[in-house]
Amino acid sequence: MIWIGQTTYLADNREFQFNDPELYNYIILLPEEYVPKDEFKMKNMKESIEKFFTESYMSNLTIDGDTVTLYGGSRGITTEIVDIGDYDTVIGRNFLSESAFGVTQVPYEAKVLQSIIGDCQILPLGKYLCVSRGEQVMLLQNTQLKYRNG
C-alpha cells in the first residue's frame, strides 16, 4: 500500500510523496523524541510570541498557554492569543478574509496595548483585535486591562 500526499505537523502542511527521501527528515523515528502536536504547537506559539514582543516598551511578559499578560509601567493587558504568523496565513486559517476592520471604534484596550508594544498597528477585526508588526500579525480575544498595585 502506498500513501500519497501525507503530511506531518513538523513540515508546515507541506505534502510529500511516500517515496520522497526528504519526508524522512520530518518523521520522528525514536519514540522518546516524539512530542504531541498540542505541545509542539504551544512551544512554537511561545517562541513566536516572545519574538513578536522583542522590541516593545513592556516591562513584563507572562505566557501561560495561549494567555499572555504584559505590562508597561502600572498598566497591563491580559489577552488570549488565537493565532500568530504571517498575515495571509493567519487571516486565511481563521476565515477572516471577508471580515472588515473596525477603523472607527478602536477599544481603549487596543490603545493601552499599543502604548505597551510600541511600533505596531492594532485594529478590531470581527470579534478579534488584530495586532500587526512588520510582516507578522497576532489575533487576540478576551482582552482585559490590568493594573499593578504600588
N, CA, C and O atoms as a GROMACS GRO file, in nm:
protein
  600
    1MET      N    1   0.084  -0.116   0.000
    1MET     CA    2   0.000   0.000   0.000
    1MET      C    3   0.089   0.125   0.000
    1MET      O    4   0.181   0.134   0.081
    2ILE      N    5   0.064   0.219  -0.090
    2ILE     CA    6   0.140   0.344  -0.096
    2ILE      C    7   0.046   0.458  -0.060
    2ILE      O    8  -0.061   0.474  -0.118
    3TRP      N    9   0.089   0.537   0.038
    3TRP     CA   10   0.012   0.656   0.077
    3TRP      C   11   0.067   0.773   0.000
    3TRP      O   12   0.188   0.796  -0.002
    4ILE      N   13  -0.019   0.847  -0.062
    4ILE     CA   14   0.024   0.964  -0.140
    4ILE      C   15  -0.031   1.088  -0.073
    4ILE      O   16  -0.145   1.092  -0.028
    5GLY      N   17   0.053   1.191  -0.068
    5GLY     CA   18   0.010   1.319  -0.013
    5GLY      C   19   0.003   1.320   0.138
    5GLY      O   20  -0.086   1.384   0.194
    6GLN      N   21   0.093   1.253   0.206
    6GLN     CA   22   0.095   1.253   0.352
    6GLN      C   23   0.161   1.380   0.405
    6GLN      O   24   0.252   1.433   0.342
    7THR      N   25   0.114   1.430   0.520
    7THR     CA   26   0.174   1.548   0.581
    7THR      C   27   0.213   1.517   0.724
    7THR      O   28   0.160   1.424   0.786
    8THR      N   29   0.307   1.594   0.776
    8THR     CA   30   0.342   1.588   0.916
    8THR      C   31   0.333   1.729   0.970
    8THR      O   32   0.353   1.824   0.894
    9TYR      N   33   0.302   1.747   1.099
    9TYR     CA   34   0.289   1.883   1.151
    9TYR      C   35   0.422   1.954   1.164
    9TYR      O   36   0.424   2.076   1.180
   10LEU      N   37   0.531   1.884   1.158
   10LEU     CA   38   0.662   1.948   1.159
   10LEU      C   39   0.697   2.007   1.023
   10LEU      O   40   0.789   2.088   1.013
   11ALA      N   41   0.626   1.970   0.920
   11ALA     CA   42   0.657   2.013   0.784
   11ALA      C   43   0.571   2.130   0.738
   11ALA      O   44   0.566   2.159   0.618
   12ASP      N   45   0.501   2.198   0.830
   12ASP     CA   46   0.419   2.315   0.796
   12ASP      C   47   0.322   2.287   0.682
   12ASP      O   48   0.312   2.365   0.587
   13ASN      N   49   0.250   2.175   0.690
   13ASN     CA   50   0.148   2.137   0.594
   13ASN      C   51   0.200   2.110   0.453
   13ASN      O   52   0.123   2.109   0.357
   14ARG      N   53   0.328   2.088   0.440
   14ARG     CA   54   0.386   2.052   0.312
   14ARG      C   55   0.355   1.905   0.286
   14ARG      O   56   0.369   1.822   0.376
   15GLU      N   57   0.312   1.873   0.166
   15GLU     CA   58   0.281   1.735   0.132
   15GLU      C   59   0.400   1.666   0.069
   15GLU      O   60   0.477   1.727  -0.006
   16PHE      N   61   0.415   1.538   0.099
   16PHE     CA   62   0.524   1.456   0.046
   16PHE      C   63   0.466   1.332  -0.019
   16PHE      O   64   0.362   1.281   0.024
   17GLN      N   65   0.532   1.284  -0.122
   17GLN     CA   66   0.503   1.152  -0.175
   17GLN      C   67   0.567   1.052  -0.079
   17GLN      O   68   0.669   1.082  -0.017
   18PHE      N   69   0.507   0.936  -0.066
   18PHE     CA   70   0.557   0.836   0.028
   18PHE      C   71   0.703   0.800   0.002
   18PHE      O   72   0.777   0.773   0.096
   19ASN      N   73   0.745   0.800  -0.123
   19ASN     CA   74   0.882   0.760  -0.156
   19ASN      C   75   0.979   0.878  -0.163
   19ASN      O   76   1.093   0.860  -0.206
   20ASP      N   77   0.937   0.997  -0.124
   20ASP     CA   78   1.024   1.115  -0.123
   20ASP      C   79   1.123   1.105  -0.007
   20ASP      O   80   1.081   1.102   0.109
   21PRO      N   81   1.254   1.100  -0.035
   21PRO     CA   82   1.352   1.085   0.073
   21PRO      C   83   1.350   1.202   0.172
   21PRO      O   84   1.388   1.185   0.288
   22GLU      N   85   1.307   1.319   0.128
   22GLU     CA   86   1.304   1.434   0.219
   22GLU      C   87   1.198   1.418   0.329
   22GLU      O   88   1.209   1.480   0.435
   23LEU      N   89   1.096   1.336   0.304
   23LEU     CA   90   0.994   1.309   0.405
   23LEU      C   91   1.058   1.259   0.534
   23LEU      O   92   1.011   1.293   0.643
   24TYR      N   93   1.162   1.181   0.524
   24TYR     CA   94   1.223   1.120   0.641
   24TYR      C   95   1.302   1.220   0.727
   24TYR      O   96   1.346   1.187   0.837
   25ASN      N   97   1.319   1.342   0.677
   25ASN     CA   98   1.376   1.450   0.760
   25ASN      C   99   1.273   1.500   0.861
   25ASN      O  100   1.309   1.566   0.959
   26TYR      N  101   1.145   1.468   0.839
   26TYR     CA  102   1.037   1.517   0.924
   26TYR      C  103   0.972   1.408   1.007
   26TYR      O  104   0.888   1.438   1.092
   27ILE      N  105   1.007   1.285   0.986
   27ILE     CA  106   0.948   1.175   1.060
   27ILE      C  107   1.035   1.145   1.182
   27ILE      O  108   1.157   1.129   1.170
   28ILE      N  109   0.973   1.137   1.298
   28ILE     CA  110   1.044   1.104   1.421
   28ILE      C  111   1.046   0.953   1.433
   28ILE      O  112   0.943   0.887   1.437
   29LEU      N  113   1.167   0.900   1.438
   29LEU     CA  114   1.183   0.754   1.441
   29LEU      C  115   1.197   0.698   1.582
   29LEU      O  116   1.166   0.581   1.606
   30LEU      N  117   1.244   0.781   1.677
   30LEU     CA  118   1.263   0.735   1.814
   30LEU      C  119   1.146   0.782   1.902
   30LEU      O  120   1.119   0.902   1.908
   31PRO      N  121   1.077   0.691   1.969
   31PRO     CA  122   0.961   0.728   2.049
   31PRO      C  123   0.991   0.835   2.154
   31PRO      O  124   0.905   0.919   2.182
   32GLU      N  125   1.110   0.834   2.215
   32GLU     CA  126   1.142   0.932   2.319
   32GLU      C  127   1.158   1.074   2.263
   32GLU      O  128   1.158   1.170   2.340
   33GLU      N  129   1.172   1.090   2.132
   33GLU     CA  130   1.183   1.222   2.071
   33GLU      C  131   1.047   1.278   2.028
   33GLU      O  132   1.038   1.395   1.991
   34TYR      N  133   0.943   1.197   2.034
   34TYR     CA  134   0.810   1.240   1.989
   34TYR      C  135   0.751   1.341   2.086
   34TYR      O  136   0.758   1.325   2.207
   35VAL      N  137   0.692   1.446   2.030
   35VAL     CA  138   0.623   1.548   2.108
   35VAL      C  139   0.480   1.555   2.054
   35VAL      O  140   0.461   1.568   1.933
   36PRO      N  141   0.379   1.546   2.141
   36PRO     CA  142   0.240   1.556   2.094
   36PRO      C  143   0.217   1.689   2.021
   36PRO      O  144   0.280   1.790   2.051
   37LYS      N  145   0.126   1.688   1.925
   37LYS     CA  146   0.101   1.804   1.840
   37LYS      C  147   0.068   1.929   1.921
   37LYS      O  148   0.121   2.036   1.891
   38ASP      N  149  -0.018   1.919   2.023
   38ASP     CA  150  -0.056   2.035   2.102
   38ASP      C  151   0.064   2.095   2.174
   38ASP      O  152   0.079   2.217   2.181
   39GLU      N  153   0.151   2.009   2.227
   39GLU     CA  154   0.272   2.057   2.296
   39GLU      C  155   0.367   2.125   2.196
   39GLU      O  156   0.425   2.228   2.227
   40PHE      N  157   0.381   2.066   2.079
   40PHE     CA  158   0.465   2.125   1.975
   40PHE      C  159   0.411   2.261   1.933
   40PHE      O  160   0.486   2.357   1.919
   41LYS      N  161   0.278   2.268   1.914
   41LYS     CA  162   0.214   2.393   1.872
   41LYS      C  163   0.235   2.501   1.979
   41LYS      O  164   0.264   2.616   1.945
   42MET      N  165   0.219   2.466   2.106
   42MET     CA  166   0.237   2.563   2.214
   42MET      C  167   0.382   2.613   2.222
   42MET      O  168   0.405   2.731   2.245
   43LYS      N  169   0.477   2.523   2.202
   43LYS     CA  170   0.617   2.564   2.205
   43LYS      C  171   0.646   2.662   2.091
   43LYS      O  172   0.711   2.764   2.112
   44ASN      N  173   0.598   2.630   1.972
   44ASN     CA  174   0.615   2.719   1.858
   44ASN      C  175   0.546   2.853   1.882
   44ASN      O  176   0.601   2.958   1.850
   45MET      N  177   0.424   2.848   1.939
   45MET     CA  178   0.350   2.970   1.964
   45MET      C  179   0.425   3.057   2.066
   45MET      O  180   0.434   3.178   2.049
   46LYS      N  181   0.478   2.995   2.171
   46LYS     CA  182   0.551   3.071   2.274
   46LYS      C  183   0.672   3.140   2.213
   46LYS      O  184   0.697   3.258   2.241
   47GLU      N  185   0.747   3.069   2.130
   47GLU     CA  186   0.863   3.129   2.064
   47GLU      C  187   0.820   3.245   1.973
   47GLU      O  188   0.887   3.348   1.970
   48SER      N  189   0.710   3.228   1.900
   48SER     CA  190   0.660   3.334   1.812
   48SER      C  191   0.615   3.456   1.892
   48SER      O  192   0.640   3.570   1.852
   49ILE      N  193   0.548   3.432   2.005
   49ILE     CA  194   0.502   3.542   2.090
   49ILE      C  195   0.621   3.620   2.144
   49ILE      O  196   0.623   3.743   2.139
   50GLU      N  197   0.720   3.548   2.196
   50GLU     CA  198   0.839   3.615   2.252
   50GLU      C  199   0.909   3.697   2.144
   50GLU      O  200   0.953   3.809   2.170
   51LYS      N  201   0.920   3.643   2.025
   51LYS     CA  202   0.984   3.715   1.915
   51LYS      C  203   0.902   3.838   1.876
   51LYS      O  204   0.958   3.944   1.849
   52PHE      N  205   0.769   3.825   1.874
   52PHE     CA  206   0.681   3.936   1.836
   52PHE      C  207   0.699   4.054   1.931
   52PHE      O  208   0.696   4.169   1.888
   53PHE      N  209   0.719   4.025   2.060
   53PHE     CA  210   0.729   4.131   2.160
   53PHE      C  211   0.873   4.172   2.192
   53PHE      O  212   0.896   4.249   2.285
   54THR      N  213   0.971   4.123   2.116
   54THR     CA  214   1.111   4.151   2.146
   54THR      C  215   1.141   4.299   2.157
   54THR      O  216   1.202   4.342   2.256
   55GLU      N  217   1.101   4.378   2.062
   55GLU     CA  218   1.129   4.522   2.062
   55GLU      C  219   1.003   4.597   2.101
   55GLU      O  220   0.938   4.658   2.016
   56SER      N  221   0.969   4.593   2.228
   56SER     CA  222   0.850   4.663   2.275
   56SER      C  223   0.885   4.744   2.400
   56SER      O  224   0.998   4.738   2.450
   57TYR      N  225   0.789   4.820   2.448
   57TYR     CA  226   0.809   4.904   2.566
   57TYR      C  227   0.768   4.833   2.694
   57TYR      O  228   0.771   4.894   2.802
   58MET      N  229   0.731   4.708   2.687
   58MET     CA  230   0.679   4.638   2.803
   58MET      C  231   0.788   4.615   2.908
   58MET      O  232   0.906   4.603   2.877
   59SER      N  233   0.743   4.607   3.032
   59SER     CA  234   0.835   4.581   3.141
   59SER      C  235   0.827   4.437   3.190
   59SER      O  236   0.916   4.389   3.260
   60ASN      N  237   0.718   4.366   3.152
   60ASN     CA  238   0.700   4.229   3.199
   60ASN      C  239   0.609   4.154   3.101
   60ASN      O  240   0.509   4.209   3.054
   61LEU      N  241   0.644   4.029   3.072
   61LEU     CA  242   0.565   3.942   2.985
   61LEU      C  243   0.551   3.808   3.052
   61LEU      O  244   0.651   3.746   3.091
   62THR      N  245   0.427   3.760   3.064
   62THR     CA  246   0.400   3.628   3.118
   62THR      C  247   0.318   3.552   3.015
   62THR      O  248   0.217   3.602   2.965
   63ILE      N  249   0.362   3.430   2.983
   63ILE     CA  250   0.290   3.346   2.887
   63ILE      C  251   0.248   3.219   2.960
   63ILE      O  252   0.331   3.146   3.013
   64ASP      N  253   0.118   3.194   2.961
   64ASP     CA  254   0.063   3.074   3.024
   64ASP      C  255  -0.030   3.008   2.923
   64ASP      O  256  -0.148   3.041   2.915
   65GLY      N  257   0.025   2.916   2.845
   65GLY     CA  258  -0.052   2.855   2.737
   65GLY      C  259  -0.077   2.958   2.630
   65GLY      O  260   0.018   3.014   2.574
   66ASP      N  261  -0.204   2.984   2.599
   66ASP     CA  262  -0.235   3.086   2.499
   66ASP      C  263  -0.277   3.219   2.563
   66ASP      O  264  -0.320   3.310   2.493
   67THR      N  265  -0.263   3.230   2.695
   67THR     CA  266  -0.294   3.355   2.766
   67THR      C  267  -0.164   3.431   2.792
   67THR      O  268  -0.067   3.376   2.843
   68VAL      N  269  -0.166   3.558   2.756
   68VAL     CA  270  -0.049   3.643   2.770
   68VAL      C  271  -0.086   3.763   2.856
   68VAL      O  272  -0.192   3.823   2.838
   69THR      N  273   0.002   3.797   2.949
   69THR     CA  274  -0.012   3.919   3.028
   69THR      C  275   0.114   4.000   3.008
   69THR      O  276   0.225   3.950   3.026
   70LEU      N  277   0.096   4.126   2.971
   70LEU     CA  278   0.211   4.214   2.954
   70LEU      C  279   0.183   4.348   3.020
   70LEU      O  280   0.071   4.398   3.017
   71TYR      N  281   0.288   4.404   3.078
   71TYR     CA  282   0.279   4.531   3.148
   71TYR      C  283   0.376   4.631   3.089
   71TYR      O  284   0.485   4.596   3.043
   72GLY      N  285   0.333   4.755   3.090
   72GLY     CA  286   0.418   4.869   3.059
   72GLY      C  287   0.392   4.969   3.169
   72GLY      O  288   0.291   5.040   3.165
   73GLY      N  289   0.479   4.977   3.266
   73GLY     CA  290   0.453   5.061   3.383
   73GLY      C  291   0.347   4.996   3.470
   73GLY      O  292   0.353   4.877   3.498
   74SER      N  293   0.249   5.076   3.515
   74SER     CA  294   0.146   5.022   3.603
   74SER      C  295   0.026   4.964   3.528
   74SER      O  296  -0.057   4.895   3.588
   75ARG      N  297   0.017   4.990   3.398
   75ARG     CA  298  -0.094   4.936   3.319
   75ARG      C  299  -0.051   4.810   3.245
   75ARG      O  300   0.063   4.796   3.202
   76GLY      N  301  -0.146   4.720   3.234
   76GLY     CA  302  -0.117   4.596   3.164
   76GLY      C  303  -0.238   4.545   3.090
   76GLY      O  304  -0.348   4.599   3.101
   77ILE      N  305  -0.217   4.441   3.016
   77ILE     CA  306  -0.321   4.375   2.938
   77ILE      C  307  -0.306   4.224   2.958
   77ILE      O  308  -0.196   4.171   2.956
   78THR      N  309  -0.418   4.157   2.977
   78THR     CA  310  -0.424   4.012   2.971
   78THR      C  311  -0.511   3.978   2.851
   78THR      O  312  -0.619   4.034   2.834
   79THR      N  313  -0.462   3.887   2.768
   79THR     CA  314  -0.535   3.853   2.647
   79THR      C  315  -0.509   3.708   2.608
   79THR      O  316  -0.410   3.648   2.650
   80GLU      N  317  -0.597   3.656   2.530
   80GLU     CA  318  -0.581   3.521   2.476
   80GLU      C  319  -0.535   3.533   2.331
   80GLU      O  320  -0.600   3.600   2.251
   81ILE      N  321  -0.425   3.469   2.298
   81ILE     CA  322  -0.374   3.472   2.161
   81ILE      C  323  -0.439   3.358   2.084
   81ILE      O  324  -0.422   3.240   2.118
   82VAL      N  325  -0.512   3.395   1.982
   82VAL     CA  326  -0.582   3.297   1.899
   82VAL      C  327  -0.489   3.240   1.793
   82VAL      O  328  -0.492   3.120   1.764
   83ASP      N  329  -0.407   3.327   1.734
   83ASP     CA  330  -0.318   3.283   1.626
   83ASP      C  331  -0.209   3.388   1.608
   83ASP      O  332  -0.227   3.505   1.644
   84ILE      N  333  -0.097   3.346   1.553
   84ILE     CA  334   0.015   3.435   1.525
   84ILE      C  335   0.090   3.382   1.404
   84ILE      O  336   0.107   3.261   1.389
   85GLY      N  337   0.133   3.472   1.318
   85GLY     CA  338   0.208   3.432   1.199
   85GLY      C  339   0.200   3.539   1.094
   85GLY      O  340   0.169   3.654   1.123
   86ASP      N  341   0.228   3.500   0.969
   86ASP     CA  342   0.219   3.599   0.862
   86ASP      C  343   0.071   3.627   0.832
   86ASP      O  344  -0.015   3.542   0.853
   87TYR      N  345   0.045   3.747   0.781
   87TYR     CA  346  -0.092   3.797   0.764
   87TYR      C  347  -0.181   3.700   0.686
   87TYR      O  348  -0.286   3.660   0.735
   88ASP      N  349  -0.140   3.662   0.566
   88ASP     CA  350  -0.225   3.579   0.480
   88ASP      C  351  -0.259   3.446   0.546
   88ASP      O  352  -0.372   3.399   0.537
   89THR      N  353  -0.161   3.384   0.612
   89THR     CA  354  -0.183   3.255   0.677
   89THR      C  355  -0.281   3.269   0.792
   89THR      O  356  -0.376   3.191   0.803
   90VAL      N  357  -0.260   3.368   0.879
   90VAL     CA  358  -0.346   3.386   0.997
   90VAL      C  359  -0.488   3.422   0.956
   90VAL      O  360  -0.583   3.365   1.008
   91ILE      N  361  -0.503   3.515   0.863
   91ILE     CA  362  -0.636   3.557   0.818
   91ILE      C  363  -0.708   3.441   0.750
   91ILE      O  364  -0.827   3.419   0.774
   92GLY      N  365  -0.638   3.367   0.666
   92GLY     CA  366  -0.698   3.252   0.598
   92GLY      C  367  -0.734   3.140   0.692
   92GLY      O  368  -0.842   3.082   0.682
   93ARG      N  369  -0.643   3.108   0.786
   93ARG     CA  370  -0.664   2.998   0.880
   93ARG      C  371  -0.784   3.023   0.971
   93ARG      O  372  -0.847   2.930   1.019
   94ASN      N  373  -0.815   3.152   0.994
   94ASN     CA  374  -0.925   3.188   1.083
   94ASN      C  375  -1.047   3.238   1.008
   94ASN      O  376  -1.139   3.295   1.068
   95PHE      N  377  -1.048   3.218   0.876
   95PHE     CA  378  -1.163   3.250   0.790
   95PHE      C  379  -1.207   3.396   0.807
   95PHE      O  380  -1.326   3.424   0.821
   96LEU      N  381  -1.110   3.487   0.804
   96LEU     CA  382  -1.139   3.629   0.825
   96LEU      C  383  -1.119   3.714   0.700
   96LEU      O  384  -1.122   3.836   0.708
   97SER      N  385  -1.098   3.652   0.586
   97SER     CA  386  -1.069   3.730   0.465
   97SER      C  387  -1.185   3.820   0.424
   97SER      O  388  -1.164   3.921   0.357
   98GLU      N  389  -1.306   3.787   0.464
   98GLU     CA  390  -1.422   3.870   0.431
   98GLU      C  391  -1.459   3.967   0.542
   98GLU      O  392  -1.550   4.047   0.526
   99SER      N  393  -1.389   3.961   0.654
   99SER     CA  394  -1.420   4.050   0.768
   99SER      C  395  -1.363   4.188   0.743
   99SER      O  396  -1.257   4.205   0.682
  100ALA      N  397  -1.436   4.286   0.790
  100ALA     CA  398  -1.393   4.425   0.774
  100ALA      C  399  -1.326   4.473   0.903
  100ALA      O  400  -1.371   4.443   1.013
  101PHE      N  401  -1.219   4.548   0.886
  101PHE     CA  402  -1.154   4.609   1.001
  101PHE      C  403  -1.246   4.717   1.056
  101PHE      O  404  -1.306   4.793   0.980
  102GLY      N  405  -1.256   4.725   1.189
  102GLY     CA  406  -1.338   4.829   1.254
  102GLY      C  407  -1.253   4.952   1.279
  102GLY      O  408  -1.199   4.969   1.388
  103VAL      N  409  -1.240   5.037   1.180
  103VAL     CA  410  -1.149   5.151   1.187
  103VAL      C  411  -1.199   5.259   1.282
  103VAL      O  412  -1.118   5.327   1.346
  104THR      N  413  -1.329   5.277   1.294
  104THR     CA  414  -1.380   5.389   1.373
  104THR      C  415  -1.390   5.359   1.522
  104THR      O  416  -1.382   5.452   1.602
  105GLN      N  417  -1.406   5.237   1.561
  105GLN     CA  418  -1.426   5.206   1.702
  105GLN      C  419  -1.312   5.118   1.756
  105GLN      O  420  -1.328   4.997   1.774
  106VAL      N  421  -1.200   5.182   1.782
  106VAL     CA  422  -1.087   5.111   1.839
  106VAL      C  423  -1.104   5.115   1.991
  106VAL      O  424  -1.107   5.223   2.049
  107PRO      N  425  -1.114   5.000   2.057
  107PRO     CA  426  -1.138   4.999   2.201
  107PRO      C  427  -1.018   5.053   2.280
  107PRO      O  428  -0.904   5.052   2.231
  108TYR      N  429  -1.044   5.098   2.400
  108TYR     CA  430  -0.940   5.154   2.486
  108TYR      C  431  -0.830   5.052   2.512
  108TYR      O  432  -0.712   5.089   2.518
  109GLU      N  433  -0.866   4.925   2.527
  109GLU     CA  434  -0.766   4.820   2.549
  109GLU      C  435  -0.663   4.817   2.436
  109GLU      O  436  -0.545   4.792   2.460
  110ALA      N  437  -0.708   4.843   2.313
  110ALA     CA  438  -0.616   4.844   2.200
  110ALA      C  439  -0.517   4.960   2.211
  110ALA      O  440  -0.400   4.945   2.177
  111LYS      N  441  -0.564   5.073   2.259
  111LYS     CA  442  -0.475   5.189   2.277
  111LYS      C  443  -0.372   5.163   2.387
  111LYS      O  444  -0.255   5.198   2.372
  112VAL      N  445  -0.415   5.101   2.495
  112VAL     CA  446  -0.322   5.066   2.603
  112VAL      C  447  -0.220   4.964   2.551
  112VAL      O  448  -0.100   4.978   2.576
  113LEU      N  449  -0.268   4.864   2.480
  113LEU     CA  450  -0.180   4.762   2.424
  113LEU      C  451  -0.077   4.824   2.330
  113LEU      O  452   0.041   4.788   2.334
  114GLN      N  453  -0.120   4.917   2.247
  114GLN     CA  454  -0.027   4.983   2.155
  114GLN      C  455   0.078   5.064   2.230
  114GLN      O  456   0.193   5.070   2.188
  115SER      N  457   0.039   5.126   2.342
  115SER     CA  458   0.137   5.202   2.420
  115SER      C  459   0.240   5.109   2.485
  115SER      O  460   0.353   5.150   2.510
  116ILE      N  461   0.201   4.984   2.513
  116ILE     CA  462   0.293   4.887   2.573
  116ILE      C  463   0.383   4.824   2.467
  116ILE      O  464   0.503   4.808   2.488
  117ILE      N  465   0.324   4.789   2.353
  117ILE     CA  466   0.401   4.722   2.248
  117ILE      C  467   0.491   4.820   2.173
  117ILE      O  468   0.606   4.790   2.144
  118GLY      N  469   0.437   4.938   2.141
  118GLY     CA  470   0.515   5.034   2.063
  118GLY      C  471   0.478   5.029   1.917
  118GLY      O  472   0.361   5.042   1.882
  119ASP      N  473   0.576   5.010   1.832
  119ASP     CA  474   0.560   5.017   1.687
  119ASP      C  475   0.475   4.901   1.634
  119ASP      O  476   0.527   4.793   1.604
  120CYS      N  477   0.344   4.924   1.624
  120CYS     CA  478   0.252   4.824   1.572
  120CYS      C  479   0.122   4.892   1.533
  120CYS      O  480   0.101   5.010   1.564
  121GLN      N  481   0.036   4.820   1.467
  121GLN     CA  482  -0.099   4.867   1.436
  121GLN      C  483  -0.196   4.769   1.499
  121GLN      O  484  -0.179   4.648   1.489
  122ILE      N  485  -0.299   4.823   1.564
  122ILE     CA  486  -0.400   4.737   1.626
  122ILE      C  487  -0.537   4.785   1.581
  122ILE      O  488  -0.574   4.900   1.601
  123LEU      N  489  -0.610   4.693   1.521
  123LEU     CA  490  -0.745   4.724   1.474
  123LEU      C  491  -0.839   4.609   1.506
  123LEU      O  492  -0.798   4.493   1.503
  124PRO      N  493  -0.965   4.640   1.538
  124PRO     CA  494  -1.065   4.534   1.554
  124PRO      C  495  -1.089   4.466   1.419
  124PRO      O  496  -1.100   4.531   1.316
  125LEU      N  497  -1.098   4.334   1.422
  125LEU     CA  498  -1.127   4.255   1.303
  125LEU      C  499  -1.224   4.146   1.344
  125LEU      O  500  -1.185   4.048   1.408
  126GLY      N  501  -1.350   4.164   1.309
  126GLY     CA  502  -1.451   4.070   1.356
  126GLY      C  503  -1.456   4.076   1.508
  126GLY      O  504  -1.469   4.185   1.564
  127LYS      N  505  -1.447   3.963   1.574
  127LYS     CA  506  -1.451   3.959   1.721
  127LYS      C  507  -1.312   3.966   1.784
  127LYS      O  508  -1.298   3.950   1.905
  128TYR      N  509  -1.210   3.990   1.702
  128TYR     CA  510  -1.072   3.990   1.749
  128TYR      C  511  -1.010   4.129   1.744
  128TYR      O  512  -1.064   4.222   1.682
  129LEU      N  513  -0.896   4.142   1.810
  129LEU     CA  514  -0.806   4.254   1.787
  129LEU      C  515  -0.694   4.198   1.700
  129LEU      O  516  -0.635   4.095   1.735
  130CYS      N  517  -0.664   4.263   1.590
  130CYS     CA  518  -0.559   4.221   1.500
  130CYS      C  519  -0.440   4.314   1.523
  130CYS      O  520  -0.448   4.434   1.494
  131VAL      N  521  -0.330   4.259   1.574
  131VAL     CA  522  -0.210   4.336   1.601
  131VAL      C  523  -0.110   4.302   1.490
  131VAL      O  524  -0.075   4.186   1.471
  132SER      N  525  -0.066   4.404   1.418
  132SER     CA  526   0.031   4.378   1.312
  132SER      C  527   0.160   4.455   1.339
  132SER      O  528   0.159   4.570   1.383
  133ARG      N  529   0.268   4.387   1.310
  133ARG     CA  530   0.402   4.443   1.329
  133ARG      C  531   0.489   4.383   1.221
  133ARG      O  532   0.517   4.263   1.222
  134GLY      N  533   0.532   4.467   1.127
  134GLY     CA  534   0.610   4.416   1.014
  134GLY      C  535   0.525   4.320   0.933
  134GLY      O  536   0.413   4.353   0.895
  135GLU      N  537   0.578   4.203   0.908
  135GLU     CA  538   0.508   4.101   0.830
  135GLU      C  539   0.423   4.008   0.916
  135GLU      O  540   0.352   3.923   0.862
  136GLN      N  541   0.429   4.024   1.047
  136GLN     CA  542   0.360   3.934   1.139
  136GLN      C  543   0.231   3.995   1.192
  136GLN      O  544   0.222   4.117   1.212
  137VAL      N  545   0.132   3.912   1.215
  137VAL     CA  546   0.008   3.954   1.281
  137VAL      C  547  -0.024   3.856   1.394
  137VAL      O  548   0.018   3.740   1.394
  138MET      N  549  -0.100   3.908   1.489
  138MET     CA  550  -0.144   3.828   1.602
  138MET      C  551  -0.292   3.858   1.622
  138MET      O  552  -0.332   3.975   1.624
  139LEU      N  553  -0.373   3.755   1.637
  139LEU     CA  554  -0.515   3.772   1.667
  139LEU      C  555  -0.536   3.751   1.816
  139LEU      O  556  -0.493   3.651   1.872
  140LEU      N  557  -0.603   3.848   1.879
  140LEU     CA  558  -0.628   3.843   2.023
  140LEU      C  559  -0.777   3.843   2.049
  140LEU      O  560  -0.856   3.897   1.971
  141GLN      N  561  -0.815   3.782   2.160
  141GLN     CA  562  -0.954   3.788   2.207
  141GLN      C  563  -0.954   3.791   2.359
  141GLN      O  564  -0.853   3.759   2.422
  142ASN      N  565  -1.066   3.829   2.417
  142ASN     CA  566  -1.081   3.836   2.563
  142ASN      C  567  -0.974   3.926   2.625
  142ASN      O  568  -0.911   3.890   2.725
  143THR      N  569  -0.954   4.042   2.566
  143THR     CA  570  -0.852   4.136   2.612
  143THR      C  571  -0.907   4.219   2.728
  143THR      O  572  -1.014   4.278   2.719
  144GLN      N  573  -0.831   4.222   2.838
  144GLN     CA  574  -0.874   4.293   2.958
  144GLN      C  575  -0.760   4.376   3.014
  144GLN      O  576  -0.644   4.336   3.009
  145LEU      N  577  -0.795   4.494   3.067
  145LEU     CA  578  -0.696   4.580   3.132
  145LEU      C  579  -0.659   4.524   3.266
  145LEU      O  580  -0.740   4.459   3.333
  146LYS      N  581  -0.536   4.549   3.306
  146LYS     CA  582  -0.488   4.510   3.439
  146LYS      C  583  -0.409   4.628   3.494
  146LYS      O  584  -0.349   4.705   3.418
  147TYR      N  585  -0.409   4.643   3.624
  147TYR     CA  586  -0.332   4.748   3.690
  147TYR      C  587  -0.249   4.686   3.801
  147TYR      O  588  -0.295   4.600   3.876
  148ARG      N  589  -0.125   4.733   3.810
  148ARG     CA  590  -0.038   4.688   3.919
  148ARG      C  591  -0.061   4.776   4.039
  148ARG      O  592  -0.087   4.896   4.026
  149ASN      N  593  -0.053   4.716   4.156
  149ASN     CA  594  -0.060   4.794   4.279
  149ASN      C  595   0.080   4.846   4.310
  149ASN      O  596   0.179   4.775   4.293
  150GLY      N  597   0.085   4.969   4.357
  150GLY     CA  598   0.214   5.022   4.402
  150GLY      C  599   0.282   5.097   4.301
  150GLY      O  600   0.391   5.147   4.325
   0.00000   0.00000   0.00000
